[in-house]
């Protein structure tokens, strides 16, 4: 029964008890009134001094990895909890951290929530709500034990040993043998301090080891820059969920960015999607984090088409740069923009996603062959093909075995 129904019953019993002066009705009225008050008081104390904590293994995870967290609920009061229900308002797909416990005074309940991350993006953990009530089920109380917090699920990254579009060796790969007079991002060795050396080049750990001042020497940065251009214009996307050109494109971009940055390239990224996103050129592990953070949240959308986007961003691609375009577009209108980049000295390559394979339709006309005829390296990716093997060899190994 609901509280108002019980209260109404008490009033009715009190009315008949007074009207009839029957002792039994008086007793029933008093008993129900006492139970009503005790239930309300019990509910007020049912969630007193409850403390909730959640501890996760990592603050961020990648698609395909397990997100594991340990959750703890402490009853810090001496008042027992007949039942406590924990509800987690998490938006992470497939992750549920709810719990129901009966706890004595000053007791602790612990449990684990473990799920596989299937979707990239920024998700919410919490808020965590606790609900409880009286033994008779008349009253309910709900409080917030923990506020919401964010978790970032990064796109999947496949390990690469090579990149087939540059089988002759990545252009500009390797460090220069000349020493840089200025500080760069490529420290290589140390030497003894000389008069005039900047203090910010002193390597203090080596100085303490050798008991004399030692300074860092830097190599000149490689001259080549690599740009990854990801086309997420909604008009050319196909498929749904993880089996879509959008997710394949993001995964390929994340894999290439990680590989090139670990080859000591300076990598930038441009995403043409719901919003135009640009990651300036940089190198190192921190740039890998920035690239993955960007790709975790980008979405397909109605921005400029590929032709217009390449024209707008062409000035970013300097001479001797590498521009890798990832697109499911089967149109020819953006080919001319790519040829202009090549004439300016920009080395171009295309990774074409076969949109027809993502919607199980007959293959479209292979317009990318026109780019191959003009000397632009092209790689084709279909739905269900192993991305790692295609990027490393340029061909699906399973297709070769079938032949």
Phi, psi and omega in degrees: 000152178276157183304320182292331177290319177295317179297320177296321178296320178299317179297319180295315179297319179297321179297312181290328178295317179291322183291320186260345183057031179273125186297324182299320179293324176298316181298315179298320179297313180295319180297313180295322180294319178295315179298322180298314181292316180297322178297320180294317180295318178303314181297321179299326182264358188293334181240025180288132176056048173262133182236128181241138177222143174232135182231120179256155180293321182218151180283342178213151182225169177248158177303133181096346179268161176276136169255115187239130176221150178252129184243139184229134176236121182248133171262103185275355181258166177276352182280122182290154177249114182299314173204142178226126177252127178257125178241127181253124180274039182292141175257003178290118184304131177079005182253122181228123184242022180290162183197148174232128184219153169247122191233135173279180179294134179055046177247166181230141174239133179231146176205167181241147173236123185224129181211156177269129180282118183253350187221131178285161176138181177257121184238172184244134171253121184090186002293155181262122180252142174245134179233142178204180181191190182271168182295339183265358177072024181277320186239153175229144176229142182224132177224160176267119181270329182212138179285172179286148173220159186261151171226137181253122176260113184278155178294158179293141178235122178267140178287134179241142173256345181198167176231115193293337181291344177234061184294336180278008183109138180294130182297134178078008185291145177099164182265157177282147179277352180275144179277143180269138176283334180258165177286128176239186179271009186236074175286140185234325184209180177230158176213172180288145181298137176238153181302130180103346178293141180291144181294331182286357176262000180289132176261101191291325180295316178293325179298319178292325182291316183269356180061032174201159184291129177236143181238155180276144171249147185238144172274155171295140179292146174304144186281344187277141174241140179245127177246133175251121182249112183256119181267110178243030176297128188297333185293339184250002181279155180212156180089176182225149176059220181290338177264061180223158178296330178298310182289322176299316180297317179296317180297317179295316179299317180295319180294315180293317180300316180296317181296311183295321180293327178280352170267012177070029173276156167267117190241135171237165184217140175232129180242122179256092185220224179302322171226151177284118181244138180226132175249113182299160180298136174192176179219171177100176182296327180294325177291327175299316178298317180297318181296316181291324177296320178295312183290342179292334189241356182290149181224151174292147182193180183269076172259198175294151178288176188297320180300312181293320181295318178296322179294321181291325187259006184299330184291344178286336186270104180278172179297141182070013173275163176246126178244118180250115182261126177247116186206148170264006184291133177253014180279160179260350191291342180265357181296322182296324178297323179290323179293324177296321177298319180296321178295332179278001179096006178275125177281122186246152175209153183231133169249107184264125176269124182284095185299327182298326181290340181276346178239015175053051175243162176303146182299141177281177175298134182278083181287342180291342177297332177295323177291320178299323179295334179265010174092012178268122177297135183230139176232135183249138181232128176249163179298135177086353180279148180290114185297319182300312182293325180292316180293326182278324185246341183084358183219143175288119182299324180296325177294323179293322180293325178294329178289000000 
